Amino acid sequence: MPHIFINYRRETDAYAAALLDELLSRRLGPDHVFRAGRSIAPGADYTLEIVRAITSCDAMLVVVGPGWHEHFAARYPEQEDWVLYEIEKALEEQKVVVPVLLSGTPRIRPENLPDVVLPLASFQYLRFDYRNTVRDAAYMSEQLERRFPGRTLRSRLTAALTRRRTRRG
């Protein structure tokens, strides 16, 4: 059961991240997909929950929309940037980090990244296009399950049990 952390810019990519969360949760089970906006309980320590989720995840999906990199220049290093912090932490923890390029977003270029996340530019990306959201999310899920084969059967069983409980409730 791969545990997936969804990294996204709340200001620009929250709707895409929420849709990706919903589609992946249907397939993998909601307990296996972490998105801060849904997964952190009210009153919980945000920083601790983020760190805990990153250290326990198998892979981080970095949602990248048009102009995503421009926020680094506007914030870094003067302001705290959670997107940057989360990616940096995942790289430190040697997690699988997968850029997810939204519709019309070009490939990440190294010259647009701060040094601490420079490896992101060389990682194989996936696409999440508004015209093919279900198909793209299914493909993402299949690729993640291929990457973490020992967790696949348990993940599917957990997702099936979750769906069954949801229908009954």
N, C-alpha and C positions, 0 to 999 in steps of 0.2 A: 504494500500500500504506500505508494510514494506520497510524501508530504510536500505540498507545493506552497510556496510563499509568493503572493502576488505583490509586486512593487509597482507603484504608480504615482503620478502627480495628481493630487486631489483637485487642483485648480483646472486641469485640462483633460485628464484621462479617466476620471472617476467612473463615468458611465460605462466606458469600455471595460474597465477593471471589474465593475460589478457584474456585467453580463458574462465576462469570462469566468468569474467566480461561480456564478449560477450554473453555467454550462458544464464546467469541470466538476463542480460538486455533485451534479446529477450522475456523473459517470464514476467519480472516485469516492464520493461520499463527502458531506460537508465538513467532517472532522479532519479531512485530509487536505483541505484547501484553506490557507490562511490569507485573509484580506483584512487589514486593520479596521476598516469601517464596519465590518460585520463580526469579526472574531474577538475583539477586545471588549470585555464586559465593562459596564459602567462602574466607575470607581476604581478600576484596576490601574496599576502603575503602567502607563503607556510604554515607557522606555524598557522596563523589565519584560513586558509581554512581547515587544518587538524583538529584543535580543533572544528571548527564549524561543520564539517561533523561528528565527533565523538559524539558531544553533541546532534545532531539531528538524529542520526541513531537509529534504533531499535535493530540491531544486528551487531556484528563484526564477520566476517569470518577471521580466522587466518590461512593463508596458511603455512603449515608445510611440508617441504621437508626433505630428508635424511640429517642429520648433521645440521639441523636448529639450534639446541641448542648450537652448538659449537661456533657460532658467539657471543653469550652472553659472554662466557668466554674470547673471544678475545677482546671484546670491553668494557665490563662493569667492573667497573664504569668509567674508564679513558676517554672513548669517548662517544659522544652522539650516541644513538642507537634509531632510529625512530621506529623500530618495537617494541622495549621494551616500549618506551614512549607511543605509540598509545594503546598498550594493557593495560598498567598501567592506562591511562586516561579512557579507556572504563570501566575498573573495578571500578575506582573511581566514574564514572557516573552511575554505576550499570546497565550497558548494558548487553544484552545477548551476551556472547562470545563463539563462536563455533570453536574449532580447526578443520581444514580441512586437513587431512593427505593425502599427495600425494602418488603415487604408491611406495610400498616398505618401507614406513616410519613407524617405530614402534610407538606405543602409547607414548605420552609425559610422561616422568618420573620426579617426583618432584625434585629429586636430581640434575637434569640438568637445573633447572630454578633458576633465581635470586628470592629472597624473594618477591619482589614487584609484581611478576606475578605468584606466587606459586599456586593460585587457578586454574590456567589454566590446571594443571595436573589432576584435578578431574572432569573437564567438559566433558560431552558426546561429542564425536567427530563424524565427518562425513568423508567419503572417497571420493577422487577425483582421479580416476585411468585412466591412458592414454588409456586403452582399452575400457573404458565405460564412456567417458566424457559427452556425451549427456544425458545418463541415470542418471549418478551421479548428474549432475547439475539439472535435472528435479526433482530428489528425494530431493535434497537440497531445491529447490524452494518450493516444496510441504510441506516439514517440516517447513520451515519458514512461509509459509502461514497458516499452522496449528497452529503455535506458536502465530501468530498475526491475528486471524480470522476476526477481524473487518475491516481489511485493504485489504482483499483478493479481493472482488468484484471491488473496486475502482482500485486496482492494475491491474487487468486483463483488465478493460476498458481502462485504460491509455496505457497499452502495445498495445492493439488492435488499438487505435487511432494513436499511434506512428508508428506502422507498416504500417497503411493505408497512413499516410502522407509521409513516406519514399518511398513507392511504387509510389506515385504520383509525388514526387519531382524529 
